[in-house]
Amino acid sequence: MAEKKKVKTTKTIKKDEALTKDALTSKLTDLKKEAMEQRFQHAAGQLPKTHIMRKTRREIARVKTQLNKKGN
């Protein structure tokens, strides 16, 4: 089961590596907006699947890592 998760993560990272710096920046902005909306929903008790917040945070970290690799 852990292997499937690793493969999915690897595919996601490879997709992000192929993106341009501008595309990564716009993706980061979208993810930050999504994270903010999830925080509001969680605070209001309207987010039934709280694990989604963790996935979003990790995706933000992945995008930031790719941006740093490309050089801010």
C-alpha positions in Angstrom: 0.0 0.0 0.0 2.9 2.4 0.7 4.3 1.8 -2.7 1.1 3.2 -4.4 1.4 6.3 -2.4 5.1 6.7 -3.3 4.4 6.3 -7.0 1.7 8.9 -6.9 3.9 11.4 -5.1 6.7 10.7 -7.6 4.4 11.4 -10.5 3.2 14.6 -8.9 6.8 15.8 -8.4 7.7 15.0 -12.0 4.7 16.9 -13.3 5.7 19.9 -11.2 9.3 19.7 -12.4 8.1 20.1 -16.0 6.2 23.3 -15.2 7.6 26.7 -15.8 8.4 29.2 -13.0 5.3 31.3 -13.8 3.1 28.2 -13.8 4.5 27.1 -10.5 3.9 30.6 -9.0 0.2 30.6 -10.2 -0.2 27.0 -8.8 1.2 28.1 -5.5 -1.2 31.1 -5.4 -4.2 28.8 -6.1 -3.1 26.3 -3.5 -2.7 29.0 -0.9 -6.3 30.2 -1.6 -7.5 26.7 -1.4 -5.8 26.2 2.0 -7.3 29.4 3.3 -10.8 28.3 2.3 -10.2 25.0 3.9 -9.2 26.7 7.2 -12.3 28.8 7.2 -14.5 25.7 6.5 -12.8 23.8 9.2 -13.3 26.6 11.7 -17.0 26.7 10.8 -17.3 22.9 11.1 -18.2 22.5 7.4 -15.1 20.5 6.4 -16.0 16.8 6.9 -12.6 15.5 5.6 -9.9 17.3 7.5 -7.1 15.2 6.0 -7.5 17.3 2.9 -5.9 20.2 4.7 -2.8 18.2 5.3 -2.6 17.2 1.6 -2.9 20.8 0.5 -0.1 21.9 2.9 2.1 19.2 1.5 1.4 20.2 -2.0 2.2 23.8 -1.2 5.6 22.6 0.2 6.2 20.5 -3.0 5.6 23.5 -5.2 7.8 25.8 -3.0 10.6 23.2 -3.3 10.3 23.2 -7.1 10.4 27.0 -7.1 13.6 27.0 -5.0 15.2 24.5 -7.3 14.5 26.7 -10.3 15.8 29.7 -8.4 13.5 32.4 -7.2 
